[in-house]
Amino acid sequence: MKQPILVTGIHRSGSTWIGKTISASKDVKYIHEPFNIIMDWANPLGKIGLKTRVSPFNYWFEYFDEQTSEKRKREVLTFIRNFYELNSLTIAHELFKIRGRKDISIFCNEIKSRAKRPLLKDPIAFFSSAFLAKELNCKVIISIRHPLAFIASIIRKSWEFNFNDLLEQERLMELHLSKYKDMIINYSNTNYPLIDQGILLWNIMYDFAYQLKLNNNSNFYFITHEAMSKSPFLEFENMFKFLDLNFSNEVIQQIERSTSGQVKNDLNRNALQNIKSWKSVLTNDEVQKIKEGTEAVASKFYTNDSWI
C-alpha cells in the first residue's frame, strides 16, 4: 500500500487548494473529508443490512491518540482505509452503485484509482493528524493561514463554530487545550460574535500546530497560505519533493490555473491579491482587535509586517 497523504489545517486555510493541486498528479487519489460527520456517504448495500460507510465520528475535529481504545481505533482506521484500499467490501460497495452503462465506467475508474497514492483532504482531521501519521504512516501537510485572512473568511461565510465539540472531548481538553478551558466553556454557553469566535479558534488550533512542529516529526510539513500565494511554483515544488511525488506538467498547469485569477471561483483566483483580501472585510479597529487577540500565537508563524 502506497504511503497516504493528509492535508489539513484550520478550515478556510487553503487545504482544498493544496489537496486539489497535489491530486493533479496522475499518481494520487483525492479523498474528500472522511472525518466529516454529516457527509451523506453512499451506502448501496444498506438495504440488505451491510453498512459499507457509516461515519464513526462523534464530534467535529475529533481527537484520537495512542490511548484511544483499540475498538475505536479499529473502527476509525477501517472506515478511513475503506476509501482507498481494495478489498471485497469496497469492491461490493462500488459494484452495487451501478445502475447503467455510465456507472460501469465510473466503477472501473474507481477500482483503478485504488492503486494510486491516497490523499486525504480534511481540515476536520486536524487534531488527529499525529495519530494518523503514526497509524497510517501518513505524510502530513499542515496549512497555516494568517488570522486576519482566516477571520475575514469566516465572516464572509457567516460560519459559526460549536465549541461544545471541543469541550466534550475530555482527553483533548486535558492534554492540549487546558489553558483555553475557561474561554471554551464561556464560548460554549454564549453566542459570541464571529470575530471573537475566530480569534479563540485560531489560537487553539495553531497553538496545537506549533506543538506539533516542536516535535520535529519528519512526516510533517508546515506551510503558510501566504508563502504559497507569493511563490506557488517554488513552494509546491518543495512540497512535492517532501511527498516524493513527480512535479509534473499536469501539476504545473493546475498551479497556473488556480493562481492566475483568469477564472475566479473558490479554487481559482489571483493568489497575490488574495493575500490581502481581508482588507475589504475588516475595519481598522477589527484588525487591531485580532492582532491583540492572536499575536502571542501568530508571532510563532508570522512577522510584524504581515499585519499591514
C-alpha positions, 0 to 999 in steps of 0.5 A: 500500500502506497504511503497516504497523504493528509492535508489539513489545517484550520478550515478556510486555510487553503487545504482544498487548494493544496489537496486539489493541486497535489491530486493533479498528479496522475499518481494520487487519489483525492479523498474528500473529508472522511472525518466529516460527520454529516457527509451523506456517504453512499451506502448501496448495500444498506438495504440488505443490512451491510453498512459499507460507510457509516461515519464513526465520528462523534464530534467535529475535529475529533481527537484520537491518540495512542490511548484511544481504545483499540475498538475505536481505533479499529473502527476509525482506521477501517472506515478511513482505509475503506476509501482507498484500499481494495478489498471485497467490501469496497469492491461490493460497495462500488459494484452495487452503485451501478445502475447503467452503462455510465456507472460501469465506467465510473466503477472501473475508474474507481477500482483503478484509482485504488492503486494510486497514492491516497490523499486525504483532504480534511481540515476536520482531521486536524487534531488527529493528524499525529495519530494518523501519521503514526497509524497510517504512516501518513505524510502530513501537510499542515496549512497555516493561514494568517488570522486576519485572512482566516477571520475575514473568511469566516465572516464572509461565510457567516460560519459559526463554530460549536465549541461544545465539540471541543469541550466534550472531548475530555482527553483533548481538553486535558492534554492540549487545550487546558489553558483555553478551558475557561474561554471554551466553556464561556464560548460554549454557553454564549453566542459570541460574535464571529470575530471573537469566535475566530480569534479563540479558534485560531489560537487553539488550533495553531497553538496545537500546530506549533506543538506539533512542529516542536516535535520535529516529526519528519512526516510533517510539513508546515506551510503558510497560505501566504508563502504559497500565494507569493511563490506557488511554483517554488513552494509546491515544488518543495512540497512535492519533493517532501511527498516524493511525488513527480512535479509534473506538467499536469501539476504545473498547469493546475498551479497556473490555473488556480493562481492566475485569477483568469477564472475566479471561483473558490479554487481559482483566483489571483493568489497575490491579491488574495493575500490581502483580501481581508482588507475589504472585510475588516475595519481598522479597529477589527484588525487591531482587535485580532492582532491583540487577540492572536499575536502571542500565537501568530508571532510563532508563524508570522512577522510584524509586517504581515499585519499591514 
